[in-house]
Amino acid sequence: MLRRIFIGFIISLIFLSAGCAAKGPVSKAPPAPKTVTPQTAQQEVLPTQPANPPPAQSTVKAPQPAPKPKPKPATTAPATPKAVVNLPVPPKPQYGVSAADIVQVEHMVVDLVNQDRQKAGLTPVTWDETAARAAVQHVQEEADKGYISHWGMDGAKPQLRYTRAGGLDAVDENESVTLWLQGGFQGVSKADLYKIVAQHESLMVNEQPPNDGHRKNILDPHHTGVGIAIAVGKYGIAMAQEFTNHYAVLNPVPLTAASGSTVTLSGRIFPGYQITGVYAVWEQLPQPMTRDQLMQTHSYSDPPWDNLHFWARPNAGGYYIQTGKGNVFAQNLSVDSQGNFFVNIPLSDSHTLDYLTLELAPNKNAKDTFYAGQFVVQH
């Protein structure tokens, strides 16, 4: 989506990057065992009965095909614009924005987000320092190099940046920029910076279906926190909104491990929620990207569902999930009465990234699944 906005003397170009991630597997407990074929993010697939279910064993419950976890809907936000437009560079302001000013504006954006959430009848989100820190280097790179993307020049996506920053929850990213693509941007005052990012928020929250991925992220009822990162550079202004879901106290997972080794995911979920699944899905290691490549990117996602190689759930009972590469049988996951749990997760055998994801649902609505933790382990 390409829009020009006029703020004082500033004539800028707004690029709205595709909003929140298209998430991977999210399970829901069925009333009866069913099998669901693999599906794409925007395709609904109805359950069908398996052609040849595994035979029952004499002392073990017959394996039952579990419902395939439903992916979080893929964002339908507009793709990153590809047009290069030469806009006049505004003159250098008399008083440029300081680092302290940027911090203040970042917190002012949280107020704007909460105003929009309040209008929708949602609870406010609180400032998440870890999430904000995870995006600082990325938005500065965008402003300095003149691009917009959920990927960085190192090929990393938001989930990996958040894990590296010490994040212990799940994160969903919105990106927006105001760029002068010919460079030479000389700064902005605090007042005009606020006007620009406020316009970003307005454009995102007022999106209309089906191109409303940013709006859905801002108004996701599961979000509890948000980190805002704003940067000013040679090419203009970049902002990231990093929304988080905090419903468990999770123990850190190693950032790196040996291929084929085992890591432990453990912690305590908050009262009123239940674990619906723990998943491990692999993805190729990130590769460096050029500015031109980054400007061609759109929405980001978790790894392909066919890369699922481990999943666990309470009372696994011989259930399995069908993927394009075969069946993945459920491992049992124990949760005590206080919500404490742990599960040992084998990593894939090749040199890849492994996305380890904790999925929860309210006890009162097991179908309302969402991510409450995601760690990206490199090996």
NORLIN-V493201 format. One record per pair of residues at least 12 apart in sequence whose ideal C-beta (glycine too) atoms are under 6 Angstrom apart, sorted by the first residue. I is the first residue (numbers start at 1). GAP is how many residues later the second one is. Records with the same first field share a line. If there is no record, write none. Layout:
I->GAP ; GAP
This chain:
1->15 ; 77
2->79
5->194
7->185 ; 188 ; 189
8->184
9->81
10->80 ; 182
11->76 ; 77
12->166
13->72 ; 74 ; 166
14->164
15->66 ; 133 ; 162
16->160
17->63 ; 131 ; 158
18->57 ; 59 ; 195 ; 280 ; 281
19->56 ; 58 ; 155 ; 194 ; 195 ; 198
20->55 ; 152 ; 197
21->151 ; 279 ; 280
22->19 ; 52 ; 277 ; 279
23->48 ; 49 ; 279
24->257 ; 278
25->44 ; 254
26->43 ; 44 ; 46 ; 333 ; 343
27->42 ; 249 ; 250
28->339 ; 341
29->337
30->37
33->31 ; 32
34->13 ; 33
35->15 ; 30 ; 287
36->31 ; 32
38->267 ; 286
41->30 ; 33
42->32
50->15
61->256 ; 257
63->255 ; 257
64->254 ; 255
66->253 ; 255
68->253
75->138 ; 224
76->134 ; 135 ; 137
77->136 ; 137
78->133
79->219
80->68
84->97
86->96
87->93
89->91 ; 95
92->94 ; 95
93->94 ; 96
95->94
96->91
97->91 ; 93 ; 96
101->89
102->128
105->88 ; 89
106->122 ; 124
109->88 ; 119
110->17
112->89
116->89 ; 102
120->99
122->99
125->98 ; 100 ; 101
126->99
128->97 ; 98 ; 99 ; 116
130->35 ; 36 ; 37
131->96 ; 111 ; 113
132->95 ; 96 ; 97
133->32
134->27 ; 28 ; 31
135->94 ; 105 ; 107
136->93
138->14
139->90 ; 92 ; 99 ; 101
140->91
142->35 ; 96
143->88 ; 89 ; 90 ; 95
144->89 ; 90
145->146
146->33 ; 35 ; 89
147->144 ; 147 ; 148
148->27 ; 29
149->145 ; 148
150->23 ; 150
151->138 ; 143 ; 146
153->136
155->131 ; 132 ; 133 ; 134
156->130
157->143
158->13 ; 15
159->215 ; 217
160->216
163->212 ; 213
168->82
169->75 ; 76 ; 77 ; 204
170->75 ; 201 ; 202 ; 203 ; 204
171->71 ; 73
172->45 ; 71
173->69
174->40 ; 43 ; 67
175->65
176->24 ; 63
177->61
178->18 ; 58 ; 59
179->56 ; 57
180->55 ; 56
183->51 ; 52
185->49 ; 50 ; 51
196->41
197->42
200->39
205->13
217->26
222->23 ; 148
223->20
224->21 ; 22
225->19 ; 21
226->15 ; 17
227->15
228->13
245->127
247->23 ; 26 ; 113 ; 125
248->19 ; 21 ; 124
249->18 ; 19
250->17 ; 123
251->15 ; 16
253->122
256->122
257->90 ; 120 ; 122
258->121
259->90 ; 92 ; 120
260->89
261->86
262->82 ; 84
263->82
264->78 ; 80
265->78 ; 80 ; 91
266->76
268->71 ; 72
269->70
272->91
273->87 ; 89
274->87 ; 89
275->60
276->83 ; 85 ; 93
277->34 ; 36 ; 82
278->34 ; 65 ; 80
279->32 ; 78
280->29 ; 30 ; 65 ; 74 ; 76
281->22 ; 26 ; 27 ; 74
282->25 ; 66 ; 70 ; 72
283->20 ; 70
284->68
302->53
303->52
306->17 ; 18 ; 19
308->15 ; 20
309->39
310->35
311->17 ; 19
312->19 ; 21 ; 31
313->17 ; 20
314->19 ; 21
316->14 ; 15 ; 16
347->32
353->23 ; 25
354->23
355->21
356->19
357->14 ; 17
358->14 ; 15
359->12
360->12
